[in-house]
């Protein structure tokens, strides 16, 4: 199979396929006499694994670990499950952080008049400014 056929089959771009090859994530494809890459079913499986793992949030380093497990005939499903549970935990932590960020932004938006004036509690918060009223001039 050539790179265009593999791209169509895996849903990856040719650029992404070459990137994964350059990073050493996939088994290097063989080369034809004219120098073109020739992919085999194992390459397609590796690239499909990469695409699917990336779609659910695995990093390149984590994908490398998954590919090592994929290639290990003695792998244990418990190891794959453990890495997947770690990823779920990472995602849960990220969701919590995003929820906190969203909550802070919702608070700031509620405080901001959103009018033509320059005073903006959002900017004040972002700059660490706390425009306090000076009672001595009243």
C-alpha positions as CSV (number, residue, x, y, z in Angstrom):
1,X,0.0,0.0,0.0
2,X,1.2,3.5,-0.7
3,X,0.9,6.4,1.7
4,X,-2.3,7.7,0.1
5,X,-4.0,4.4,0.5
6,X,-2.9,4.1,4.1
7,X,-4.1,7.7,4.8
8,X,-7.5,6.8,3.4
9,X,-7.7,3.6,5.3
10,X,-6.6,5.1,8.7
11,X,-8.1,8.5,8.5
12,X,-4.7,10.1,9.0
13,X,-3.1,12.6,6.6
14,X,0.0,11.7,4.7
15,X,1.8,14.4,6.8
16,X,0.7,12.7,10.1
17,X,1.9,9.3,8.8
18,X,5.3,10.7,7.9
19,X,5.4,12.5,11.3
20,X,4.7,9.2,13.2
21,X,7.4,7.5,11.1
22,X,9.9,10.3,11.8
23,X,9.2,10.0,15.5
24,X,9.9,6.3,15.4
25,X,6.4,5.4,16.5
26,X,5.7,3.0,13.7
27,X,7.6,0.2,12.2
28,X,9.5,1.7,9.3
29,X,7.7,0.8,6.0
30,X,9.7,-0.9,3.3
31,X,10.8,1.0,0.3
32,X,10.1,0.1,-3.3
33,X,12.9,0.3,-5.9
34,X,11.8,3.9,-6.7
35,X,12.1,4.8,-3.0
36,X,8.4,5.1,-2.3
37,X,7.2,3.8,1.1
38,X,5.3,0.6,1.0
39,X,3.1,0.0,4.0
40,X,1.9,-3.4,5.2
41,X,-1.1,-4.4,7.3
42,X,1.1,-4.1,10.5
43,X,1.8,-0.5,9.7
44,X,-1.9,0.1,9.1
45,X,-2.7,-1.4,12.5
46,X,-0.1,0.7,14.2
47,X,-1.3,3.9,12.6
48,X,-4.9,3.1,13.4
49,X,-3.9,2.5,17.0
50,X,-2.2,5.8,17.0
51,X,-5.1,7.7,15.5
52,X,-7.6,6.1,17.9
53,X,-5.4,6.6,21.0
54,X,-4.8,10.3,20.0
55,X,-8.5,10.8,19.6
56,X,-9.2,9.9,23.2
57,X,-6.4,12.0,24.5
58,X,-3.3,9.9,24.7
59,X,0.0,11.8,24.3
60,X,2.7,10.8,21.9
61,X,4.7,9.3,24.7
62,X,1.7,7.4,26.0
63,X,1.0,6.2,22.4
64,X,4.6,4.9,22.3
65,X,3.9,2.9,25.4
66,X,0.7,1.5,23.9
67,X,2.5,0.6,20.8
68,X,5.1,-1.3,22.8
69,X,2.3,-3.2,24.5
70,X,0.8,-3.8,21.1
71,X,4.0,-5.4,19.8
72,X,4.6,-7.4,23.0
73,X,3.1,-10.9,22.5
74,X,3.4,-11.4,26.3
75,X,1.5,-8.3,27.2
76,X,-1.2,-8.4,29.8
77,X,-4.5,-6.8,29.3
78,X,-4.1,-5.6,32.9
79,X,-1.2,-3.4,31.7
80,X,-3.3,-1.9,28.9
81,X,-6.2,-1.4,31.3
82,X,-3.9,0.3,33.9
83,X,-2.7,2.8,31.3
84,X,-6.2,3.5,30.2
85,X,-7.4,4.0,33.8
86,X,-4.5,6.5,34.3
87,X,-5.6,8.4,31.2
88,X,-9.2,8.5,32.6
89,X,-7.8,9.9,35.8
90,X,-5.8,12.5,33.8
91,X,-8.9,13.5,31.9
92,X,-11.0,13.7,35.1
93,X,-8.4,16.0,36.6
94,X,-8.4,18.1,33.5
95,X,-12.2,18.3,33.5
96,X,-12.0,19.5,37.1
97,X,-9.5,22.2,36.3
98,X,-11.5,23.3,33.3
99,X,-14.7,23.4,35.4
100,X,-12.9,25.6,38.0
101,X,-11.6,27.9,35.2
102,X,-15.1,28.2,33.7
103,X,-16.5,29.0,37.1
104,X,-14.0,31.8,37.7
105,X,-14.8,33.3,34.2
106,X,-18.5,33.1,34.9
107,X,-18.0,35.0,38.2
108,X,-15.9,37.6,36.4
109,X,-18.5,38.1,33.6
110,X,-21.2,38.5,36.2
111,X,-19.2,41.3,37.9
112,X,-18.4,43.2,34.6
113,X,-20.9,45.9,33.5
114,X,-20.1,45.3,29.9
115,X,-20.8,48.9,29.0
116,X,-18.9,51.7,27.3
117,X,-16.9,52.5,30.4
118,X,-13.2,51.6,30.9
119,X,-13.7,50.0,34.3
120,X,-13.6,46.2,33.9
121,X,-13.5,43.8,36.8
122,X,-12.3,41.1,34.3
123,X,-9.2,43.2,33.5
124,X,-8.7,44.1,37.1
125,X,-8.7,40.5,38.0
126,X,-6.3,39.5,35.2
127,X,-3.9,42.2,36.1
128,X,-4.1,41.7,39.9
129,X,-5.5,45.1,40.2
130,X,-8.0,45.9,43.0
131,X,-9.3,49.4,42.4
132,X,-10.4,50.3,45.9
133,X,-12.4,53.4,46.6
134,X,-10.4,56.1,48.4
135,X,-12.6,57.1,51.3
136,X,-10.3,60.0,52.3
137,X,-11.6,62.3,49.5
138,X,-15.3,62.1,50.4
